[in-house]
Amino acid sequence: MRAVVVHGPGDVRVELVPEPRIGHPADAVVRVVAAAVCGSDLAVLRGRSPLPRPIRSGHEFVGVVEEVGGGIGRLRPGQFVIAPFSTSCGGCAHCRRGVTIACDRAQLFGEISPDGSVLEGGHAELVRVPLADTTLVAVPGSPPDDLLSPLLSLADVMPTGHEAAMCAGVGPGSGVVVVGDGAVGQCAVLASRRLGAERIVVMSRDPGRQALARQHGATDVVPGRGDAGVAEVLDLLGGGSGHVVEAVGTLESIRQAIGCARPGGRIGYAGLPWDVTLPLWELFGKNITLSGGGTSVRTHLPELLAEVLDGSLNPSAVFDAEFSLPDAPKAFQLMDSRGCVKPVLRP
């Protein structure tokens, strides 16, 4: 079968690889219908996340169950499923608390675990899914093509924006600042609107992404960065916001989020913090709560899925480019150059 293999910085290839097989009774094999490229995939492309060896990329995918192991009781071949970006057992102490990202047996698709084991990614025609009964979420029937994008968003980016907004304490009547206009920032805007925010300020310098954020529910756009952007937010909101989402993952964006937060406010962070040293004195000086990290997609997925299926939630616009699997390197390059927000790969 064909799969995307990342060999190192700037080196993305589509190769013929062996098809995955059931290796454990709790496994399932899923035929991929659609997958997405994520900002964390670009971190590998840019050399920020070193690879000891080539790996099949991709942790956001939806598809149809092709085969199940003998220990599977809930899933059956032919079901359409959404795959959270990490596996979870559903029974350990962390899973029972809803923190499925910290499952004792978790593996991330397209990642090398600390013990050296690998769970091959979803940028492929077929994927093996461990702990399939408690990881995969089945969708009723056969979703029409226009539902594929919103369903795909539930594998990572929409739950990530949602959890970041929750960590920021967003609720009815809130005034929110979202630092970042990429896919996670866009989904944080959607999530803030869904949670009842009254005013949503997005910090963005890109006219197309500004328009997309307004489509998702942003009421204001601030194009400034650094001190200038912070000053504009403070003026706009009369001293800052009690609810800030940081959706980039750089020291500059963290400091911008801290600057936009009023004393006693909350920051929900979702951006992968590459090479960031936490400016703790800045947080301490304003009594700010900082909360976030990897998203427990499996916990949020059922609630968000119900709204995607009834049409009240539609994050599909974050996907603004589509490529066939053989053209995956072009998708990586386009996203890396900010030529699109988030590309879809279709095997």
N, C-alpha and C positions, 0 to 999 in steps of 0.2 A: 504494500500500500504506500501511498504518498504521505509524507509528514514534513513539517518545517523543523529543521535542525539548526540551532544556533551554535556555531563553532567558536565564536569569540567576538571581540569588538568589531562591529561593522561587517561581520561575516554571517549572513543568514542564507541558508540554502533549503531547497525543497528536494528531498531525497526519497528513494525507494527503501523502505525499512520492513522488517518482518511484522506481520499482523499480530496484535496482542491476543493472548489466550487467557482463559480462566486459570488462575494459579492457586486460588483459595476458594473454599465454598462460599465465602461472603462476597466474591467478585461478581461484577457484571461487565460485559463488553457493550459499549455504546457506539452506534454509528453516528458520526457527527453530521448535523444538518447545517449548523452555523457556529462560528467561533469569532472571537474578537481579539484585537490587539490592545494591550494595556500599557500604561505608562511604565509599569515595572518591567515589562518586556524590553522597553527602550533602555532601561537602566543597564540591562545585560548588553544590549547593542552598543551602548556608549562606554562600556568597560567599567562601570561603577560597581557592578556585581560580578566579581571574577568567577569564571567557570573552570573547574579542574579538568573537565572534559566536555565534549559536545553533548547537547541535550535537546530533546524535542520540546519546543516551547508551547505556551498557551494554557491559561487556566480559566478561561471564560468560554463555555460552550454549552450548546443544547443539542439534543439528538434523540435517536430512537434506540431502545434497548434491543440488542441483537441476540445476546446470549446471557444466561444467568448461571451462577454456581449452585451446587446442591443445597447450600445453606440459605439461599434466598427465599423469603416467604412472602414478601409484599410486592415485589416487582415481577413483571413477566415480559417476555419478548413482545415487541410491537408497541410498547408504551412510549410516548413522548416524554422526555425528562429534561429537567434543568439540573446542571451540575454546579453546586457551590465550588468556589475555587480551592477549598480544602475539604478533606474527608473528615468525618466525625462518627464516633461510635454510638452516641446517644445515651450511653449508660454510665460513663465515668462522672466523677464529681463536677468537673467543669461543664460537661454537656448538660447535666441536670440543672445547673445554674444558668444555662443559656449562653455560656461562653464557649461556644463550639469551636472557635478558632484555637482554643487552648486544649482541645481534646487530647487525652493521654496518647491516643493512637493516630493523631492527625498527620496527614501528609498533604503537601501542596502540589497541585498539578504543575508539571514543568519545572520542578525545583529539585535540587539535591539536598537531602536532609543532613543534619549534623553527623549522623552515623555513616554517611556516604551512600545510603540507599537513594534510589531515584524513582519518582512517580512520573512517567512520561506524560507530556502535555497534550492539550486538546487541539492544537493546530495540526490536525491529522484526519484521516478518513475514519479511523477507529481508535477508541480509547478504552483501556482497562480501568475500571473504577473499583477500588477496594471499599469495603464497608458500604456496599451499594444500597442496602436496604435503609440505612440510617443517614446516608449522604444525599442520594438523589431524590428529587421531588418530582413526582409524576404530574403531568398536566392532562386533564380529561380530554378524551377524543384525539383528533388530529388537528392541531391548530392551523388556521389558514395562514398563508404566506405573510399577510400584513401584521400578524401577531408575532412573527419570529423575532423582530428587533426588540420590542418591549420585553418579550420573554427572555431573550439573551441578556438584556440589561440586568436581570435579576440574578445572574450568576456571580456578579461582583459589583458593578459600578453603581447601580441604584441602591442596593443595601448599604454600600459604603457611604454614599452621600446621606442616606437616611440615618445611619448610626452616628455620623459626624454631627448632624443637626441635633440629634437626641443628646449627644455628649455636650453640646453647647447649650442645652436646656431650652431649646426652642419650643414654644407652645402658643396657644391662642393669644393674639395681641402683641406678640414679640416684634421687636425691631432687630433685624439680623444683618450682619455683614459677612459676605462670602469672599474670601481671598482666594482667587483662582478662577479661571474661566474654562478649564478643561472639562473632560467628561464628568469627573467627580464633583467639581464645582457646580456644573450645570445640574447634576442630580441633587446636590445639596440645596440648590434653589428650589427645585421641584419638591424636595422633602420638606423644606421650610414652609412652603405654601400649603402643602398637605397637612402639616402640623398646626396650621392656623396663624402663621406669622402675618402681621399687618403690614410691615414694611421690610423689604428685602433689598439690600444694597450689594451689588456685585462689583468687585474691583477687576477691571478688564480694560486693556488698551486696544483690543481687536474689534473692529466694527461688526464683523460677522458674528463673533461670539457674544458681543454685547446684545445684538438683536436676538440671538438664540436665548440668552438669559432672560430677556424681557418676555419672550414667548413662553418661557417656563415659569414666569411669575415675578421676576425682579421688578421692583418699582423704581429703582435708581441705579445709575451706573457711575462709578468713579474711575477715571482712567489713570489717575496719578499713582505713582509708586513711592515707596520709602516715606520719608518725612512729609513730602508734598501730598501724597495720597492720604496719609494719616490725618494731616491737617484738614483736608477736604472732608473726610468722614466725620471728624470731630465737629466741624462747622455744620455739616448737614444734619447730624443727629443730636446736636446740642450736648457735646461732651463724650460721645462715643456710644458703643452698644454693649448691652449685657450679654449678648449672644453672638459669638464670632466663630465662623468655620474656616479653618486653614486647610486648603486643598491642593497645595503645591509640594511642600516638603523641603524648602530651602531655608537657610538662616534668614535671608531677607524676608521671605513670606511669613515666617514665625514672628519676626520682629514687627512686621506690618500688622499682623493679627493682634499682638500684644498692644501695639500703639492704638489700635482701633477699639480695644476693649475698655470700657469704663471701669473704675475701681470696683472690685467685688464681682466682676463679670466672669463669664465662662467661655473658654475656647475649646471647641471640639476639633481635633486635628485628624486628618486622614491622609495627608501627603506623606509618602515614604521619606523619612528624614535623613537623606544621604549627606554625610559629612556635616551634620548639624550638631553643634555644642549648645545645649540648652542655656539660654540667657536667664538663669534662675533669679538673679537680682531684679530683673525687670518684672518678672512675675510676682516676686515677693513684694516689691514696692507698690504694686497695685492690688494686692490681695486677690489675684486671679486664679481661678480653678482651670487647670489644663487636663483634658481627658480625651482619650482616643486610643488608636492603635489598630491592629488588624481587626477586620470586621467579622462578626459571627453571622455570616450570610445565612447559614441553615436555620438560625433562630428567627430571622426577620422574613425569610422567604415566603412562608405561607400567608402571612398578613398582606404583604405587597402583591403576591400572586393573585389573590382574590380581587384586588382593585384593578390590576392589569386586565384580568378576564372580564370584569364588568365595565371596563372602559373608562373608569374614573381616574386612572393613572396611566400615563403614556410617555415613557422616557425614550421613545424610538428616535427622536430627533438628534440625540447625542451621536448616533451612528450616521455619518454623512459621507461615507465612501464604502464601496463594496468591491472586493477582488475575488477572483477564483483562487483556490489554494496554490496552484503553480505560480501565481503572481504575488505570493506573500512577501517576498523581499521588497517589492514596490510599495506594498501597504506599510511596512515598517519604515521605509524611507520617507513616505509622505507624512506619516504621523510625526516622525522625528523632526521634520522641517516645519511642523505646525501647518502643513498644507491641508490637514483635516483634523477634526476633533477626535474621532475614533472610527477606525475602519472595521468592517466585517469581512471575514473570510468564509467563502462557501465552497466546500469540497465538491 
